[in-house]
Amino acid sequence: MPELAEVEFYRRQWDVGLDAKVLQIALHPRKRIFRGTNTRSLVRHLTGTKLLRSTARGKQMLFEFSGENWLGLHLGMTGKLRVEPPAFRAAKHDHLVLRQARRSLVFTDSRQFGRVRFHHGALHPEWWPAELPQIGERTFTRSYFDRFLDRHRRAPIKAVLLLQSGFPGIGNWMADEILWRAKVAPARQTAVLSNAERAALLREVRFVARESIRTIGAEFSDPPRTWLIHQRWKRGGLCPRDKRKLRRATIGGRTTAWCTRCQR
């Protein structure tokens, strides 16, 4: 599933269409990704508008158009944004196409776990998490971090890192990366983490988020070869630090990889 950095990469794909008018819209209105969305209103209000700006918060993207129109996208597991020629003909899984004079902005999702939302109004949509502190912002402080962990004291730390209400955009591979770098075992109960371990976790949350956006988010390039991500998917993958074989288990409902020596 796309995480913080992948979402940022796909958001930027549509930025080539900034300040250009949407001339026509093609969509598959009965598909699951439009659940809860009035597609007729979407087409009526967005046609003829200009794409003004875009932003991402966690795993969600928001595109603002002229005339007080807002388009929200969630990629789900297989969603992608791309740019095609203006005469592009939508295929089976291309569920939303915004046609401009020089290009077509396409949202494709083969498994339809993603979502398209639309809002017409002067203010941000109610479903947009505008007030939720984002990793990297000044509001994502140590006190905020501690309070969130304290609310989930009985849960394993891996499961807590996956909660989007506290760590927007952090998914499975990023959580494993953070825990490995902080040398914290994923099954550790949040309540027993020491002050030093919490400090290490916060430091690595910020580092992994920042560096993954710099690499994956910019050009979809790979993080440094010293990162755990390059070994965690491999059969017989090894810890990049001590070359010990990684252990795997299901924690927080997700497949988790860690080093039993580094993360005691």
C-alpha positions in Angstrom: 0.0 0.0 0.0 1.4 3.5 -0.9 2.7 5.3 2.2 3.8 8.8 3.0 6.6 9.1 0.3 4.7 7.2 -2.4 1.7 9.4 -1.9 3.9 12.5 -2.2 5.4 11.2 -5.5 2.0 10.6 -7.0 0.6 13.9 -5.9 3.4 15.7 -7.7 2.5 14.0 -11.0 -0.6 16.1 -11.4 1.2 19.3 -10.6 2.1 19.7 -14.3 -1.6 20.6 -14.7 -1.6 23.5 -12.3 -3.2 26.7 -13.7 -4.7 24.8 -16.6 -8.4 24.5 -17.2 -10.3 21.2 -17.0 -12.1 20.9 -20.4 -13.7 17.5 -19.9 -14.1 14.8 -17.3 -14.4 11.1 -17.9 -15.2 8.6 -15.1 -16.7 5.3 -14.2 -19.5 6.6 -11.9 -20.7 3.2 -10.6 -17.3 2.0 -9.4 -16.6 1.5 -5.7 -14.0 4.2 -5.5 -16.8 6.8 -5.9 -18.7 5.5 -2.9 -20.5 8.3 -1.1 -19.6 10.8 -3.9 -22.1 12.6 -6.1 -20.3 12.1 -9.5 -22.8 14.3 -11.3 -22.0 17.2 -9.0 -18.3 16.4 -9.5 -18.5 16.6 -13.3 -20.8 19.7 -13.2 -18.7 21.8 -10.9 -15.2 20.8 -12.0 -15.7 21.2 -15.7 -14.2 24.5 -16.8 -12.3 25.1 -13.6 -8.5 25.5 -13.1 -6.4 23.3 -10.9 -4.9 25.8 -8.4 -2.9 23.7 -5.9 -2.4 20.4 -4.3 -1.3 19.0 -1.0 -0.9 15.7 0.8 -1.6 14.8 4.5 -0.6 11.3 5.5 -2.0 9.0 2.9 -4.6 11.4 1.5 -4.3 14.0 -1.3 -6.3 17.2 -1.8 -6.6 19.1 -5.1 -8.1 22.6 -5.0 -9.8 24.0 -8.1 -11.1 27.4 -8.9 -14.7 28.1 -8.0 -14.4 26.7 -4.5 -14.0 23.0 -5.6 -12.1 20.3 -3.9 -11.1 16.8 -5.0 -9.8 14.3 -2.5 -8.0 11.2 -3.5 -6.9 8.2 -1.5 -4.7 5.6 -3.4 -5.7 2.6 -1.3 -3.5 -0.4 -2.2 -3.1 0.0 -6.0 -4.1 3.5 -6.8 -1.8 5.7 -9.0 -1.8 9.1 -10.6 -0.2 9.7 -13.9 -0.3 12.1 -16.9 -1.3 11.0 -20.4 -1.8 12.9 -23.8 -5.0 15.0 -24.2 -6.6 12.4 -26.5 -6.0 9.5 -24.1 -8.7 6.9 -24.0 -9.4 5.5 -20.6 -9.0 1.8 -20.0 -10.9 -0.5 -17.6 -9.1 0.6 -14.4 -8.7 4.3 -15.3 -11.6 5.5 -13.2 -11.1 9.3 -13.4 -9.7 11.4 -16.2 -9.5 15.2 -16.1 -8.8 16.4 -19.7 -6.9 19.6 -20.2 -5.7 21.2 -23.5 -2.2 19.7 -23.3 -2.7 16.6 -21.1 -5.0 14.2 -19.3 -4.7 13.7 -15.5 -5.5 10.1 -14.8 -6.4 8.2 -11.6 -6.2 4.5 -12.0 -6.9 1.8 -9.4 -7.1 -1.9 -10.3 -8.4 -3.2 -7.0 -10.6 -0.2 -6.1 -9.6 0.1 -2.5 -8.8 3.8 -3.1 -11.4 6.6 -3.0 -12.5 9.7 -4.8 -14.2 12.5 -2.8 -15.6 15.8 -4.0 -16.6 18.9 -2.1 -18.0 22.3 -3.3 -17.6 25.1 -0.8 -15.4 27.9 0.5 -13.9 25.9 3.4 -11.9 22.7 3.5 -14.0 19.6 3.3 -15.0 18.1 6.7 -13.3 14.8 5.6 -9.9 16.5 5.2 -7.7 16.2 8.3 -6.5 19.8 8.3 -6.0 19.9 12.0 -4.1 16.6 12.4 -0.4 17.2 13.2 1.7 16.0 10.4 5.2 14.4 10.8 7.7 17.2 10.0 5.4 20.0 11.1 6.1 22.1 14.3 2.9 20.7 15.8 4.3 17.2 15.8 6.2 17.7 19.1 7.6 15.4 21.7 4.7 16.1 24.0 2.2 15.3 21.3 4.1 12.1 20.6 4.2 11.1 24.2 0.5 11.8 24.7 -0.4 9.6 21.7 1.7 6.7 22.9 0.2 7.0 26.4 -3.3 6.6 25.0 -2.2 3.3 23.5 -0.1 1.9 26.4 -1.2 -1.7 26.1 -0.6 -2.1 22.4 2.6 -3.2 20.7 4.6 -0.3 19.4 4.4 -1.6 15.8 0.6 -1.4 15.9 0.7 2.1 17.4 3.0 3.4 14.6 0.4 2.2 12.1 -2.4 4.3 13.6 -3.1 7.1 11.1 -4.7 9.3 13.8 -1.2 9.7 15.3 1.3 8.9 12.5 -0.3 10.1 9.3 1.3 8.3 6.3 3.3 5.7 8.2 2.6 2.3 6.8 4.1 -1.2 7.2 7.5 -0.8 5.7 8.1 2.6 7.2 7.1 1.4 10.7 9.6 -1.5 10.4 12.3 0.9 9.2 11.7 3.2 12.2 11.7 0.4 14.7 14.9 -1.1 13.3 16.7 2.2 13.3 15.6 3.0 16.8 16.6 -0.6 18.0 13.1 -1.3 19.4 11.4 -4.7 19.0 8.1 -4.3 17.3 6.2 -6.4 19.8 7.3 -4.3 22.8 4.3 -2.9 24.7 4.2 0.8 24.5 3.9 1.2 28.2 7.3 -0.3 28.9 9.3 1.9 26.6 11.9 4.0 28.3 12.4 7.7 27.9 15.5 7.0 25.8 13.6 4.6 23.6 10.8 7.1 23.0 13.3 9.8 22.1 15.0 7.4 19.6 11.6 6.5 18.1 10.6 10.1 17.6 14.0 10.9 16.0 13.7 8.0 13.6 10.0 8.8 12.8 11.1 12.2 11.6 14.2 10.9 9.8 12.5 8.1 7.9 9.6 10.4 6.9 12.0 13.2 5.7 14.5 11.0 3.9 11.8 8.8 2.2 10.1 11.9 0.8 13.5 13.2 -0.4 14.2 10.0 -2.3 11.0 8.2 -3.1 8.8 11.3 -3.0 10.9 13.2 -5.4 11.8 10.7 -8.2 10.6 7.4 -6.9 14.2 6.4 -6.4 15.3 3.9 -3.8 16.4 4.9 -0.2 20.0 4.2 0.7 21.1 0.5 0.4 21.8 0.5 4.1 18.1 0.7 4.9 16.1 -2.3 6.1 13.6 -2.0 3.3 15.9 -3.7 0.9 16.1 -6.8 3.0 12.7 -7.0 4.7 10.9 -8.3 1.6 13.5 -10.9 0.7 13.3 -14.6 1.6 16.2 -15.1 3.9 16.7 -11.3 4.2 19.6 -10.2 6.5 19.9 -7.3 9.0 21.9 -4.6 7.2 23.9 -4.0 10.5 24.9 -7.4 11.7 23.9 -9.7 8.8 21.7 -11.8 11.1 18.7 -13.4 9.4 15.6 -11.3 9.9 12.7 -12.7 11.9 9.1 -12.3 10.7 5.7 -12.5 12.4 2.3 -10.8 12.2 2.1 -7.9 14.6 -0.8 -5.4 14.6 -2.3 -7.4 11.8 0.6 -6.8 9.5 3.6 -8.9 8.4 6.6 -7.5 10.4 10.3 -8.0 10.0 13.0 -7.3 12.6 16.5 -8.2 13.8 16.5 -10.2 17.1 20.0 -9.0 18.0 19.5 -5.3 17.2 15.9 -5.1 18.5 15.9 -7.0 21.7 
